[in-house]
Amino acid sequence: MNQYILYCRAGFERDCAAEIQFKAAEVGLYGFCRTQENQAYVEFELTQETGTELFSVLKLDDLIFTRQWFKVIEKLEGLAETDRISPIIKSLIGYQFSDIRMEYPETNQGKEIAGFAKKFTVPLRQALKKQTILTDNTPQNLHLFMFSSTHLILGMSLQNNASDLLLGIRRLKFPADGPSRSTLKLEEAFHQFIPKKEWETRLSSGLNAVDLGAAPGGWTYQLVKKGMMVSAIDNGPMADSLMETGQVKHFKEDGFKYQPKKQNVHWLVCDMVEKPSRVARLMTKWVENNWCKEAIFNLKLPMKQRFQNVQQVLEETQISLYEAGVRYELKAKHLYHDREEITCLLRRLD
Ligand SMILES: C[S@@+](CC[C@H](N)C(=O)[O-])C[C@H]1O[C@@H](n2cnc3c(N)ncnc32)[C@H](O)[C@@H]1O
């Protein structure tokens, strides 16, 4: 069985499916997807038995619409309520895992199983330990993807190519003094794109930042909290609490025309509601001109074929950077706090 389950935000199944088919085909793996709208996951099945694992040729980090994935081991239905554990053990003989992920589709129906999942963890863990299916020092995690207490899919993921978060979701607490809920998008983007060991240099106090489309200031808030000096560009008003910090200068200008006065900007962030291609071109211009070292930006996706649109925009960006001779890192992810949009990082590597 060469099947994979990919988790995504409910409503984005088609994008998740289009992306995995496209990216797997690029590395010579062909397959098809089964999915239903709003079920919050996609089933991807490879059509040829090549022996190549999807995990060995694709990185979860390189997929935009997939939050988490696992390879299917067995689908179990009609489990007896008196003994769910024996059939699970039977299916897992010969496998070894270092941890268990009790998961379910990120839908209202799926969440109803969360209570059962929690209770079931302890006896399952004990039974798996006894059989040495659960042991230390193995790079694999076991997934129980549950639809009900009697119906689930067993699967495995590789720790170095999977999310270490439950359901691949980073839950963040909205700060009481945050000017808008959007603030969580930038906070999540920092976690997603910047390794913790690089925070000290790339998110350090004293760096200069520009926030295009800044009002009321949720993204500026994150930069200010890191101790940065921020030029906030927007015709709309910025939160007084941010202006009072002394770290923010507000310019009522068009974000598409604004240019930095000095070459001392590290971060450009942009949350303007505009066509993705227009925003991406603006970000590319900043990076190519060395007006900033790195940029985090949102691409709003109100259209139907989101993956195809994004793919085209990112390809255009890559071509432009290549032609300009700029070495770069480009990443894109549909974050948990994103809705009809994705978040990208573009960074100069010189
Ligand atoms: C989604 S909101 C930004 C929210 C902000 N990131 C936050 O966390 O509070 C988009 C903002 O972009 C601004 N905007 C749209 N087009 C703009 C432009 N051409 N120049 C400057 N600001 C623009 C709007 O005024 C609006 O305040």
The ligand as an SDF file (V2000), in Angstrom:
LIG
                    3D

 27 29  0  0  0  0  0  0  0  0999 V2000
   -5.0980   43.3290    6.1650 C   0  0  0  0  0  0  0  0  0  0  0  0
   -4.7750   44.9890    6.5810 S   0  0  0  0  0  0  0  0  0  0  0  0
   -3.2600   44.9070    7.4210 C   0  0  0  0  0  0  0  0  0  0  0  0
   -3.3680   44.4430    8.8300 C   0  0  0  0  0  0  0  0  0  0  0  0
   -2.0650   44.5600    9.5650 C   0  0  0  0  0  0  0  0  0  0  0  0
   -1.0450   43.6570    9.0200 N   0  0  0  0  0  0  0  0  0  0  0  0
   -2.2410   44.2240   11.0160 C   0  0  0  0  0  0  0  0  0  0  0  0
   -1.7060   43.1990   11.4690 O   0  0  0  0  0  0  0  0  0  0  0  0
   -2.8950   44.9950   11.7290 O   0  0  0  0  0  0  0  0  0  0  0  0
   -4.3300   45.6790    5.0670 C   0  0  0  0  0  0  0  0  0  0  0  0
   -3.8950   47.1290    5.1540 C   0  0  0  0  0  0  0  0  0  0  0  0
   -3.2670   47.4570    3.9320 O   0  0  0  0  0  0  0  0  0  0  0  0
   -3.5010   48.8240    3.6840 C   0  0  0  0  0  0  0  0  0  0  0  0
   -3.2460   49.0740    2.2640 N   0  0  0  0  0  0  0  0  0  0  0  0
   -3.8630   48.5560    1.1930 C   0  0  0  0  0  0  0  0  0  0  0  0
   -3.3160   49.0450    0.0560 N   0  0  0  0  0  0  0  0  0  0  0  0
   -2.3040   49.8580    0.4390 C   0  0  0  0  0  0  0  0  0  0  0  0
   -1.3440   50.6230   -0.2580 C   0  0  0  0  0  0  0  0  0  0  0  0
   -1.2990   50.6320   -1.6040 N   0  0  0  0  0  0  0  0  0  0  0  0
   -0.4370   51.3150    0.4430 N   0  0  0  0  0  0  0  0  0  0  0  0
   -0.4360   51.3020    1.8030 C   0  0  0  0  0  0  0  0  0  0  0  0
   -1.3290   50.5850    2.5010 N   0  0  0  0  0  0  0  0  0  0  0  0
   -2.2450   49.8650    1.8490 C   0  0  0  0  0  0  0  0  0  0  0  0
   -4.9420   49.0310    4.1130 C   0  0  0  0  0  0  0  0  0  0  0  0
   -5.1720   50.3920    4.4390 O   0  0  0  0  0  0  0  0  0  0  0  0
   -5.0350   48.1190    5.3390 C   0  0  0  0  0  0  0  0  0  0  0  0
   -4.8280   48.8450    6.5260 O   0  0  0  0  0  0  0  0  0  0  0  0
  1  2  1  0
  2  3  1  0
  2 10  1  0
  3  4  1  0
  4  5  1  0
  5  6  1  0
  5  7  1  0
  7  8  2  0
  7  9  1  0
 10 11  1  0
 11 12  1  0
 11 26  1  0
 12 13  1  0
 13 14  1  0
 13 24  1  0
 14 15  1  0
 14 23  1  0
 15 16  2  0
 16 17  1  0
 17 18  1  0
 17 23  2  0
 18 19  1  0
 18 20  2  0
 20 21  1  0
 21 22  2  0
 22 23  1  0
 24 25  1  0
 24 26  1  0
 26 27  1  0
M  CHG  2   2   1   9  -1
M  END
$$$$
